Amino acid sequence: MERRIDRQEPAVTRKSRDAKRFRDLVALHRQDMAEVGGRIGRSKGFCLTALDEGSAP
């Protein structure tokens, strides 16, 4: 996202606009991190998993 902002591209992607639930945003964040080669540490991974499981319908 920071790269998009640096390039003066829209900060909101089509994928984020299509997100219907919070868990969709968590999944989108994981995908974004994977695309840029970012590593999700243990603490952040734990928190994302807890958020994802807590947002089940």
Backbone as JSON Lines, residues from 0, in Angstrom:
{"i":0,"aa":"M","n":[0.83,-1.18,0.0],"ca":[0.0,0.0,0.0],"c":[0.87,1.24,0.0]}
{"i":1,"aa":"E","n":[1.95,1.2,0.81],"ca":[2.84,2.36,0.85],"c":[3.44,2.63,-0.52]}
{"i":2,"aa":"R","n":[3.78,1.55,-1.22],"ca":[4.34,1.71,-2.56],"c":[3.33,2.37,-3.49]}
{"i":3,"aa":"R","n":[2.07,1.97,-3.37],"ca":[1.03,2.58,-4.2],"c":[0.92,4.08,-3.91]}
{"i":4,"aa":"I","n":[0.97,4.42,-2.63],"ca":[0.88,5.83,-2.25],"c":[2.09,6.59,-2.76]}
{"i":5,"aa":"D","n":[3.29,5.99,-2.64],"ca":[4.5,6.63,-3.15],"c":[4.42,6.89,-4.65]}
{"i":6,"aa":"R","n":[3.77,6.0,-5.35],"ca":[3.61,6.14,-6.81],"c":[2.42,7.04,-7.17]}
{"i":7,"aa":"Q","n":[1.77,7.59,-6.16],"ca":[0.59,8.44,-6.31],"c":[-0.56,7.7,-7.01]}
{"i":8,"aa":"E","n":[-0.66,6.4,-6.71],"ca":[-1.77,5.6,-7.19],"c":[-2.85,5.61,-6.12]}
{"i":9,"aa":"P","n":[-4.07,5.27,-6.47],"ca":[-5.14,5.23,-5.45],"c":[-4.78,4.28,-4.32]}
{"i":10,"aa":"A","n":[-5.05,4.71,-3.1],"ca":[-4.74,3.89,-1.93],"c":[-5.76,2.78,-1.74]}
{"i":11,"aa":"V","n":[-6.93,2.94,-2.29],"ca":[-7.97,1.93,-2.15],"c":[-7.97,1.07,-3.42]}
{"i":12,"aa":"T","n":[-7.74,-0.21,-3.22],"ca":[-7.74,-1.12,-4.36],"c":[-9.13,-1.69,-4.57]}
{"i":13,"aa":"R","n":[-9.35,-2.22,-5.72],"ca":[-10.64,-2.85,-6.01],"c":[-10.9,-3.99,-5.03]}
{"i":14,"aa":"K","n":[-9.84,-4.76,-4.71],"ca":[-10.0,-5.89,-3.79],"c":[-10.49,-5.41,-2.43]}
{"i":15,"aa":"S","n":[-9.94,-4.29,-1.94],"ca":[-10.36,-3.83,-0.62],"c":[-11.78,-3.3,-0.64]}
{"i":16,"aa":"R","n":[-12.21,-2.76,-1.77],"ca":[-13.6,-2.3,-1.88],"c":[-14.57,-3.47,-1.91]}
{"i":17,"aa":"D","n":[-14.1,-4.62,-2.39],"ca":[-14.95,-5.8,-2.48],"c":[-15.03,-6.57,-1.17]}
{"i":18,"aa":"A","n":[-14.22,-6.2,-0.19],"ca":[-14.23,-6.9,1.1],"c":[-15.57,-6.66,1.79]}
{"i":19,"aa":"K","n":[-16.2,-7.74,2.19],"ca":[-17.5,-7.66,2.83],"c":[-17.42,-7.81,4.34]}
{"i":20,"aa":"R","n":[-16.39,-8.54,4.79],"ca":[-16.25,-8.8,6.22],"c":[-14.83,-8.45,6.65]}
{"i":21,"aa":"F","n":[-14.66,-8.31,7.96],"ca":[-13.35,-7.99,8.51],"c":[-12.34,-9.07,8.15]}
{"i":22,"aa":"R","n":[-12.78,-10.33,8.17],"ca":[-11.86,-11.42,7.84],"c":[-11.35,-11.3,6.4]}
{"i":23,"aa":"D","n":[-12.14,-10.69,5.51],"ca":[-11.68,-10.45,4.14],"c":[-10.5,-9.48,4.13]}
{"i":24,"aa":"L","n":[-10.55,-8.47,5.01],"ca":[-9.45,-7.51,5.1],"c":[-8.2,-8.16,5.69]}
{"i":25,"aa":"V","n":[-8.38,-9.06,6.64],"ca":[-7.24,-9.78,7.22],"c":[-6.58,-10.62,6.12]}
{"i":26,"aa":"A","n":[-7.37,-11.33,5.35],"ca":[-6.84,-12.14,4.25],"c":[-6.14,-11.27,3.22]}
{"i":27,"aa":"L","n":[-6.71,-10.12,2.93],"ca":[-6.12,-9.19,1.98],"c":[-4.77,-8.7,2.48]}
{"i":28,"aa":"H","n":[-4.67,-8.43,3.77],"ca":[-3.39,-8.0,4.34],"c":[-2.35,-9.1,4.22]}
{"i":29,"aa":"R","n":[-2.74,-10.33,4.49],"ca":[-1.8,-11.45,4.36],"c":[-1.33,-11.58,2.91]}
{"i":30,"aa":"Q","n":[-2.24,-11.43,1.96],"ca":[-1.87,-11.5,0.54],"c":[-0.91,-10.38,0.16]}
{"i":31,"aa":"D","n":[-1.2,-9.17,0.63],"ca":[-0.33,-8.03,0.34],"c":[1.08,-8.26,0.89]}
{"i":32,"aa":"M","n":[1.16,-8.78,2.11],"ca":[2.47,-9.05,2.71],"c":[3.22,-10.09,1.89]}
{"i":33,"aa":"A","n":[2.53,-11.12,1.43],"ca":[3.17,-12.16,0.63],"c":[3.67,-11.6,-0.69]}
{"i":34,"aa":"E","n":[2.9,-10.71,-1.31],"ca":[3.28,-10.13,-2.59],"c":[4.55,-9.3,-2.5]}
{"i":35,"aa":"V","n":[4.73,-8.59,-1.41],"ca":[5.91,-7.74,-1.28],"c":[7.05,-8.45,-0.56]}
{"i":36,"aa":"G","n":[6.85,-9.72,-0.24],"ca":[7.89,-10.5,0.41],"c":[8.04,-10.18,1.89]}
{"i":37,"aa":"G","n":[7.0,-9.58,2.48],"ca":[7.04,-9.26,3.9],"c":[6.79,-10.49,4.75]}
{"i":38,"aa":"R","n":[7.5,-10.58,5.84],"ca":[7.34,-11.7,6.75],"c":[6.43,-11.28,7.88]}
{"i":39,"aa":"I","n":[5.46,-12.1,8.19],"ca":[4.58,-11.84,9.33],"c":[5.17,-12.59,10.52]}
{"i":40,"aa":"G","n":[5.54,-11.85,11.52],"ca":[6.14,-12.44,12.71],"c":[5.13,-13.22,13.54]}
{"i":41,"aa":"R","n":[5.64,-13.87,14.59],"ca":[4.77,-14.69,15.43],"c":[3.66,-13.89,16.08]}
{"i":42,"aa":"S","n":[3.99,-12.75,16.67],"ca":[2.98,-11.96,17.38],"c":[1.91,-11.44,16.42]}
{"i":43,"aa":"K","n":[2.35,-10.89,15.3],"ca":[1.39,-10.37,14.34],"c":[0.56,-11.5,13.75]}
{"i":44,"aa":"G","n":[1.19,-12.62,13.46],"ca":[0.47,-13.78,12.94],"c":[-0.59,-14.27,13.91]}
{"i":45,"aa":"F","n":[-0.22,-14.3,15.2],"ca":[-1.17,-14.71,16.22],"c":[-2.35,-13.75,16.26]}
{"i":46,"aa":"C","n":[-2.07,-12.45,16.25],"ca":[-3.14,-11.45,16.29],"c":[-4.04,-11.53,15.06]}
{"i":47,"aa":"L","n":[-3.44,-11.7,13.89],"ca":[-4.25,-11.79,12.67],"c":[-5.13,-13.03,12.7]}
{"i":48,"aa":"T","n":[-4.59,-14.13,13.2],"ca":[-5.38,-15.36,13.3],"c":[-6.54,-15.15,14.29]}
{"i":49,"aa":"A","n":[-6.26,-14.52,15.41],"ca":[-7.31,-14.27,16.41],"c":[-8.39,-13.36,15.83]}
{"i":50,"aa":"L","n":[-7.98,-12.34,15.1],"ca":[-8.95,-11.44,14.48],"c":[-9.78,-12.17,13.43]}
{"i":51,"aa":"D","n":[-9.12,-13.0,12.66],"ca":[-9.81,-13.76,11.62],"c":[-10.82,-14.72,12.21]}
{"i":52,"aa":"E","n":[-10.42,-15.44,13.24],"ca":[-11.33,-16.39,13.87],"c":[-12.45,-15.7,14.63]}
{"i":53,"aa":"G","n":[-12.17,-14.52,15.15],"ca":[-13.18,-13.77,15.89],"c":[-14.2,-13.1,15.0]}
{"i":54,"aa":"S","n":[-13.93,-13.04,13.71],"ca":[-14.87,-12.37,12.81],"c":[-15.71,-13.34,12.02]}
{"i":55,"aa":"A","n":[-15.74,-14.6,12.45],"ca":[-16.55,-15.6,11.75],"c":[-18.03,-15.23,11.84]}
{"i":56,"aa":"P","n":[-18.77,-15.53,10.78],"ca":[-20.2,-15.16,10.77],"c":[-21.01,-15.91,11.79]}
